[in-house]
Amino acid sequence: MAQASSWSVALIGVEGRIVEVEADIGAGLPRTVLIGLADTALSQARDRCKAAVGNSGHTWPVSLLTINLSPATLPKTGSHYDLAIVCAVLAAAEVIPRFELRRTVLLGELGLDGRVRPVRGILPAVLAAATAGFTRVIVPLGQSAEAQLVEGLDVLSVASLGQLVALLRGDPMPDVEPLEVVDESPSAPSSRQLDLADVVGQLEAKWAVEVAAAGRHHLTFSGPPGVGKTMIAERVPGLLPDLSLPEALEVSAVHSLAGYQLADGLLNRPPYSDPHHSASVASIVGGGARMAKPGAISCAHRGVLFLDEAPEFPARVIDALRTPLESGSITLGRSEVQARYPARFQLIMASNPCPCGQAATPGAHCSCPPLAVRRYGERISGPIRDRIDISCIFLPMRKAYLKAAMQRTESSATVAARVAEARARQEHRLRGTGWQTNGEVPGPYLRRTLPLPDGLQVVDTAVDRGTLSPRGVDKVLRVAWTLADLAGRLRPGPDEVAVALAMRRGEQLDRVVEAG
């Protein structure tokens, strides 16, 4: 009998757990037994690995071979265990030295010809390996740049099983023909930022997104088609500050699990996700038959989730955002395991006032019956609307388009500088709490620890009239603090409270950002 072990990583959400792959060659009829709570893709690994070993010039054991993935109670999914399985088998057969597998994590899928194929989740898996004290990781050739984003590890990459065996035995590395595979994995989000100066007019909407960006507030846009709702939403990421290193690692790990390429390094800019209104619940919040994968809300973590034509989304999709909007994370339960993904996104919803888009537009003719207009507005449920901090109504331009286009407007860089100053004030005020922006501060801390602003009579009146919920009171206080931060004040006053309440209601404001 001969035994050997190698190491890989099981991914549960964004968390990685070390898996020991044991191979035992014993007496018995020739067959391969794979145990350890493996899914279908992993169960088929024995056939892939056997063919890869044979086509690489080595011999698969011709007796009873038992492969165990420990801990056995941990569900394991995916094809990235192939390299670890083959190395454990070849070490047990004394083809490669056992000591070369110590403190080494192996990640990669094998083709039948022995070439190593890329897999998802390299970054979170390597992070788990570094945390567990491993000193070396071996990954597919095209994913070494992603693995090298984690410091403190010796990252090696191989293109084939033949190269892996030669590497572990200290032999010369054989040449391998390039792997010709159609790469269907999406590229990482572009770092190119759109400029807010491209948007003509809509000064009040630009002021609203500046406030939202400064305090990480959720907001809704409503207005007729073609007034700039989508254009402004697409430019919000350009107003946000760069991600810190821990945030960049977290965001990049989620995108790695979602299948994005990270060849250009960590994602250091806030991501932007804009799913189509035909998207399913699983594609938005995450899901999968056995091991749930991250959805659009997790891919928008620390960034912006934009739902254009929000009333066209299924009600189940919109209502599924309730818990993530409050908690900043999503837990996807399955029968064998629960996967948790971060989901602290900034929500922007855009909608028309009615199916034809012309209701409440001065001088326009709306062809929708009154009942259709009302039902269209009710497609966004009350609990979701109550979680929105700022509502902004877009109106058609009152001046000639060409005349307005000639006016100089503020660039994203100018607005982003003010947002950064406001964020710095928030971080200073909230240091030691674990929160960074006003939008994250819980209600009890707002009411009991921070000084209450002056001028809360308008808020009390709204509560007495039943037009403002207790959650809405906290939303108004958060926006008021952000307005004070943008103005450079130590605490909000009556003006900030009144403007915050008006912004929540979607009222037209007298105070707007003047261009230039």
Residue, then its C-alpha position, 0 to 999 in steps of 0.5 A: m500500500a502507498q499513500a500521499s497527500s496534496w492540498s487544494v481549496a474549497l470556496i464557500g462564498v468568498e471564504g476559502r477552506i483548505v482541503e486535503v486530497e489523500a490518495d491510497i493505492g491498495a490491493g484490489l480490483p483496478r478501479t478508482v473511488l472518489i469520496g468526500l462529498a463531491d459534486t458532479a463536476l468533481s466526481q468526473a475528475r477521476d476520468r479527466c485525471k486518468a486520461a490526462v495522466g495517460n496522455s502525459g506519458h505516465t501510468w494510472p495505478v492498476s489496482l484499487l485507488t481511493i481518493n478522499l477529499s477531507p474534511a468529508t463533511l464539507p461540500k466540494t464543487g468545481s473542477h479546480y481540484d484536478l491538479a491536487i488529485v493528480c499530484a496526490v496519485l502520482a506521489a503515492a505511485e512515487v512518480i513525484p516526491r511527496f515532500e514537494l507537495r508540503r505547504t503547496v496548494l494546487l489549483g487548476e482543471l485538466g484537459l484530457d490531453g494533459r493541458v491545464r485549463p483556467v478556473r474561477g476563484i483563483l484570488p480568494a483561493v490563494l488568499a485562503a492559502a496564504t492565511a492558512g500558512f502555505t508558502r507556495v501555490i501552483v495555478p494555470l499558466g494564464q492566471s499567475a498574474e491574478a495569483q500574484l496579487v496576494e503577497g507572501l506566496d511563491v506563485l508558480s504556473v504550469a501549462s500542462l501536467g507534463q510541466l507540473v511533473a517536471l517542476l516537482r521533480g526538478d527536470p527540464m520543463p517541456d514545451v507545450e503548445p498554447l491552449e486554444v480555448v474560446d475564453e467566455s469569461p468576462s473581462a474585469p470592469s473597465s476603469r475608464q470613467l465617464d465625465l459628468a460634464d457630458v450631461v447637458g442641464q439637469l443641475e438638480a440631478k447632478w447635485a443629488v448624485e453628488v450628495a448620494a456619492a458623498g454619503r453612499h445614499h440610495l436614490t431613484f430617478s423618475g422622468p420622461p425618456g431622453v432627459g439624462k437619467t441613464m447618463i447621470a447614473e453611469r457617471v456616478p462611479g466616477l465621483l466615488p473615491d478609489l477603493s482601499l487595499p482591503e476593499a480592492l481585495e474583497v471586490s476583486a475576490v468576488h469578481s474572480l468567483a464570478g468568472y471575471q479576468l483579473a489580468d490587469g491587477l486588483l480592481n481599485r475603482p468602485p464597480y458598476s453593475d447594470p443588469h437588464h430588466s429581464a434578469s432572474v432573481a438568481s442572477i441578481v442576488g446570486g444562486g446555483a443548484r448546489m454551491a451558490k455563485p455571486g450575483a449582480i448585487s455582489c459584483a456591485h459591492r463597494g460600487v453602484l447597482f443601477l436598475d434602469e426601467a426599474p418597474e419592468f423588473p419582476a416584483r420578486v427581483i426588486d423585493a429580493l433587495r430588501t435585506p441586502l440594502e439594510s445588511g450589506s450582505i447576502t446569505l444564500g442557503r442550500s441544503e448542505v451549506q450556506a454561502r455569504y457574499p458581500a453586497r454593500f452596493q449603492l442602489i440607483m433606480a430609474s423609471n418613467p412616470c408611466p408606460c408611455g413616459q409622458a405622464a406629469t410632463p408639462g406640454a406632453h400628451c400622455s396616452c396612458p389611462p389613469l389606472a395604468v399610470r397608478r399601477y405602473g407606479e405601484r410596481i415598486s413596493g412600499p418597503i423598497r421605496d422606504r429604503i431609498d434616501i433620495s428621490c429625484i424628478f427629471l424635467p425636460m430641458r427648458k432652454a434650447y438644447l444647443k444653447a445649454a450645450m454651450q454652457r460650461t458645466e462641472s467635470s466629474a473630477t471637480v465634483a469628485a474632489r468635493v465628494a472626497e473632502a466630505r468622505a474624509r470628514q465622515e471617516h474622521r467622525l466615524r473613526g473606530t466604529g467600523w463605518q466609513t460613510n453616513g449611509e452605513v451608520p445605524g439609526p441608534y448611533l445617529r440618535r444617541t451618539l451623534p448630536l441631533p441637528d437643529g430644526l427637526q420640527v419639520v421631521d416631527t410634522a411629517v411623522d405626525r402626518g404619517t408621511l415619514s416612517p421611523r426608517g425614513v427619519d434615519k434616512v433624513l438624518r443621514v442625508a442631513w449629515t452628508l449635506a453638512d459634510l459637503a458644506g464643511r459644517l460640524r453638524p447639520g442645521p435647519d437648512e440641511v434637515a429641510v433639504a434632506l426631507a425635500m430630497r427624500r420626497g422628491e420635491q423640486l429644490d431651490r438650492v441647486v449646484e450652479a454650473g461653474 
